[in-house]
Amino acid sequence: MSTESPVKAQFEAYNAHDIEAFMACFSEEFKGYRMPAESPSTIGKESLREFYNNNRFNNPELKAELISRIVLGNKVFDHELIYGLSPNPLESVAVFEVKNDLISTAWFYFP
């Protein structure tokens, strides 16, 4: 499996609002950061499931548009536009670290 594979799969599941397919892309020890925070905002796969069930996938307007993707070693950098969280699309960069074919850590940057 390539480094990009779980990131591509989670992106497709995100846009489909498919929580089971989405969760299958992440490690049990997942940590998510909303930058510039030094501490993770999400720790563990179940915390991630709860957040996306309650704050993202319950929003029918939610979708992401991929602008560009760069793979560097075991990290994938996605430049995206996120729709449905505000009146105008939000530009973001997500950095995913992949270990053992699963996303282990993610850093989310919003302006």
Secondary structure, DSSP 4 states (H G I P E B T S, - for coil): --THHHHHHHHHHHHHT-HHHHHTTEEEEEEEEETT-SS-SEESHHHHHHHHHHHTTT-TT-EEEEEEEEEETTEEEEEEEEESSSSSPEEEEEEEEEETTEEEEEEEE--
